[in-house]
Amino acid sequence: MLDTVIVGAGFAGLSAARTLITKGREGFVILEARDRVGGRTKPGVIGNLDIDLGGMWMAPGQARLKRLAAHYRVRPYPTYLDGNAVFRISKRERQGPREDLSRLFGIGGGLAYLHARWKLERLMAPLDTERPWAHPEAERLDAMTVETWIARNVLHPLPRVAFRTVCATILCAEPSQVSLLFFLHYLKSGGGLEVLISSDTGGAQNLLFHGGVHQISRFMADEIGERLRLEAAVSAIEWNDDAVTVHSERGRFTARKAIIAVPPTLLRRIRFTPELPQPKTAIHDRLSMGSSIKFWVLYRTPFWRKRGLNGTILRDDVPTTPIMDVSPTGQDRGLLVGFFDGNHAIRHADLTTEDRRIVVLEMLAEHFGPEALRPLDYIDHDWTDEEWSGGCYGAYAPPGVFARYGEHLRIPIGPLHWAGTETASEWTGYIEGAIQSGERAAGEIMRAMPVQNDGSA
Ligand SMILES: Cc1cc2nc3c(=O)[nH]c(=O)nc-3n(C[C@H](O)[C@H](O)[C@H](O)COP(=O)(O)OP(=O)(O)OC[C@H]3O[C@@H](n4cnc5c(N)ncnc54)[C@H](O)[C@@H]3O)c2cc1C
């Protein structure tokens, strides 16, 4: 019998596997449905550049991802920030440094923005990201959508629209769909609103990687070797207190423990015998995945910089922002990345790539001039369409779920342990959160199966 079966080879499952190897716990297999590792990180190519079609950025404070990148010698470079960003919110256009949202709105709007941000921070203060459901006002905050909170607390139309746009950008879901308690947890686990919206030093969009972050998952897979089985979708899991049998396209595996590292919204595709307890099923069935189509546009040069612009565009009146300049350092090309997020992604998912290309280029031309209509290449990737992700960047909770059932995301059930970025208490929704969750689940397994004197687990 194996010690452990890991289901899912995204950053969470791979990190669990790597942790087990580091501690000499080699008796495991890792089963992955796709024909590749990395899950919501995925390789792509535009021109002759290797890029990330999925997860991409790293905040400088994300210690685990930073360590992995350094270990595998995957080099980071910064998002381009010199010059002005373009903001058009509520038909009002401003150019300025990317980070300074409050200065966009004039004195009255700026004060309203700062006041609302302060209120959010006050609500977040007693929230423990290990146990957000224990917040003293958990039920009340969970009964409310982010939209309700914005309507009641942001006392000026300009920052109100900005808060809505920010929510859709961070979660790929509309504020009317998301529980306020969940939103507060998401923000706090990553260090707060300003960190999550920022590309400046310290911000979540500050650094990306030459060749792409997805390379790291491939390097981890190389270390795991033959214990990794690709195209091994798991369809059923039988379990009791002592053992677990996992049925996959690559056969049946019995082990003492399992780490299940798949997006919680996909768990319903696995048949558990006996069935999982109702609170566990309740949280998985009620979470939803965000929606996003990520696009890339390659130009001969980053010509917008000559106009004093840094490539960042954030607007509430088009479906195609945020956009940022992520041209790799040390070469001449101009490279922009952007997103159709939330409802915009759903509405544009059925268009052809060519139609989406036209929408993107016409918008870019408004700000950067006619040169924007002549890129070397355009590609996009629709994550609403990915069978083994079901959307992105992560799952979010609608009202009335997280306070009551959130704790069941992570609590082990018999031999079953749970990983995945949605179970993380730090940087939930991000690659860093996935790594944290995998390391945590591997730790649980090792504590539950201490090594005997004869070396066996
Ligand atoms: C477009 C996009 C942009 C993003 N941007 C960023 C960013 O800039 N920075 C950042 O930190 N994060 C970003 N994210 C989020 C980040 O990619 C994810 O949080 C992270 O990769 C999740 O890792 P995970 O291991 O928890 O889950 P996944 O990566 O989803 O891994 C789960 C794995 O389980 C497999 N699986 C599912 N069901 C089964 C089954 N039944 N049997 C076997 N295997 C199964 C899947 O194929 C997958 O490989 C982005 C995501 C997307 C899609």
The ligand as an SDF file (V2000), in Angstrom:
LIG
                    3D

 53 58  0  0  0  0  0  0  0  0999 V2000
   -5.6790   33.8770  -16.2230 C   0  0  0  0  0  0  0  0  0  0  0  0
   -5.1470   33.6750  -14.8330 C   0  0  0  0  0  0  0  0  0  0  0  0
   -4.3650   34.6520  -14.2720 C   0  0  0  0  0  0  0  0  0  0  0  0
   -3.8680   34.4950  -12.9800 C   0  0  0  0  0  0  0  0  0  0  0  0
   -2.9720   35.4000  -12.5020 N   0  0  0  0  0  0  0  0  0  0  0  0
   -2.2830   35.1180  -11.3800 C   0  0  0  0  0  0  0  0  0  0  0  0
   -1.1290   35.8690  -11.0380 C   0  0  0  0  0  0  0  0  0  0  0  0
   -0.7260   36.7540  -11.7860 O   0  0  0  0  0  0  0  0  0  0  0  0
   -0.4810   35.5540   -9.8760 N   0  0  0  0  0  0  0  0  0  0  0  0
   -0.8950   34.5200   -9.0720 C   0  0  0  0  0  0  0  0  0  0  0  0
   -0.2690   34.2840   -8.0290 O   0  0  0  0  0  0  0  0  0  0  0  0
   -1.9740   33.7830   -9.3930 N   0  0  0  0  0  0  0  0  0  0  0  0
   -2.6440   34.0230  -10.5440 C   0  0  0  0  0  0  0  0  0  0  0  0
   -3.6680   33.2180  -10.9320 N   0  0  0  0  0  0  0  0  0  0  0  0
   -4.1450   32.1860   -9.9970 C   0  0  0  0  0  0  0  0  0  0  0  0
   -3.1870   30.9980   -9.8900 C   0  0  0  0  0  0  0  0  0  0  0  0
   -2.8350   30.5540  -11.1680 O   0  0  0  0  0  0  0  0  0  0  0  0
   -3.8650   29.8960   -9.0870 C   0  0  0  0  0  0  0  0  0  0  0  0
   -4.2250   30.4060   -7.8200 O   0  0  0  0  0  0  0  0  0  0  0  0
   -2.9850   28.6780   -8.8270 C   0  0  0  0  0  0  0  0  0  0  0  0
   -2.3010   28.2840   -9.9830 O   0  0  0  0  0  0  0  0  0  0  0  0
   -3.8630   27.5530   -8.2920 C   0  0  0  0  0  0  0  0  0  0  0  0
   -3.0950   26.3820   -8.0370 O   0  0  0  0  0  0  0  0  0  0  0  0
   -3.7900   25.0840   -7.4260 P   0  0  0  0  0  0  0  0  0  0  0  0
   -2.7590   24.0380   -7.4260 O   0  0  0  0  0  0  0  0  0  0  0  0
   -4.4650   25.4350   -6.1760 O   0  0  0  0  0  0  0  0  0  0  0  0
   -4.9560   24.7170   -8.4450 O   0  0  0  0  0  0  0  0  0  0  0  0
   -4.8810   24.2790  -10.0460 P   0  0  0  0  0  0  0  0  0  0  0  0
   -3.7500   25.0310  -10.6250 O   0  0  0  0  0  0  0  0  0  0  0  0
   -6.2180   24.4800  -10.5240 O   0  0  0  0  0  0  0  0  0  0  0  0
   -4.4700   22.7670   -9.9340 O   0  0  0  0  0  0  0  0  0  0  0  0
   -5.4180   21.7530   -9.7660 C   0  0  0  0  0  0  0  0  0  0  0  0
   -5.0270   20.5740  -10.6650 C   0  0  0  0  0  0  0  0  0  0  0  0
   -5.9620   19.5110  -10.4440 O   0  0  0  0  0  0  0  0  0  0  0  0
   -6.2250   18.8960  -11.6850 C   0  0  0  0  0  0  0  0  0  0  0  0
   -7.5130   18.2030  -11.5620 N   0  0  0  0  0  0  0  0  0  0  0  0
   -8.7510   18.7300  -11.4550 C   0  0  0  0  0  0  0  0  0  0  0  0
   -9.6800   17.7460  -11.3160 N   0  0  0  0  0  0  0  0  0  0  0  0
   -8.9950   16.5770  -11.3300 C   0  0  0  0  0  0  0  0  0  0  0  0
   -9.3710   15.2070  -11.2310 C   0  0  0  0  0  0  0  0  0  0  0  0
  -10.6440   14.8240  -11.0720 N   0  0  0  0  0  0  0  0  0  0  0  0
   -8.4040   14.2580  -11.2970 N   0  0  0  0  0  0  0  0  0  0  0  0
   -7.0900   14.5880  -11.4270 C   0  0  0  0  0  0  0  0  0  0  0  0
   -6.6790   15.8840  -11.5340 N   0  0  0  0  0  0  0  0  0  0  0  0
   -7.6170   16.8490  -11.4800 C   0  0  0  0  0  0  0  0  0  0  0  0
   -6.2460   20.0500  -12.6670 C   0  0  0  0  0  0  0  0  0  0  0  0
   -6.0370   19.6120  -13.9950 O   0  0  0  0  0  0  0  0  0  0  0  0
   -5.1000   20.9130  -12.1470 C   0  0  0  0  0  0  0  0  0  0  0  0
   -3.8900   20.5860  -12.7570 O   0  0  0  0  0  0  0  0  0  0  0  0
   -4.1830   33.3340  -12.2250 C   0  0  0  0  0  0  0  0  0  0  0  0
   -4.9700   32.3400  -12.7940 C   0  0  0  0  0  0  0  0  0  0  0  0
   -5.4170   32.4770  -14.0980 C   0  0  0  0  0  0  0  0  0  0  0  0
   -6.1620   31.3500  -14.7270 C   0  0  0  0  0  0  0  0  0  0  0  0
  1  2  1  0
  2  3  1  0
  2 52  2  0
  3  4  2  0
  4  5  1  0
  4 50  1  0
  5  6  2  0
  6  7  1  0
  6 13  1  0
  7  8  2  0
  7  9  1  0
  9 10  1  0
 10 11  2  0
 10 12  1  0
 12 13  2  0
 13 14  1  0
 14 15  1  0
 14 50  1  0
 15 16  1  0
 16 17  1  0
 16 18  1  0
 18 19  1  0
 18 20  1  0
 20 21  1  0
 20 22  1  0
 22 23  1  0
 23 24  1  0
 24 25  2  0
 24 26  1  0
 24 27  1  0
 27 28  1  0
 28 29  2  0
 28 30  1  0
 28 31  1  0
 31 32  1  0
 32 33  1  0
 33 34  1  0
 33 48  1  0
 34 35  1  0
 35 36  1  0
 35 46  1  0
 36 37  1  0
 36 45  1  0
 37 38  2  0
 38 39  1  0
 39 40  1  0
 39 45  2  0
 40 41  1  0
 40 42  2  0
 42 43  1  0
 43 44  2  0
 44 45  1  0
 46 47  1  0
 46 48  1  0
 48 49  1  0
 50 51  2  0
 51 52  1  0
 52 53  1  0
M  END
$$$$
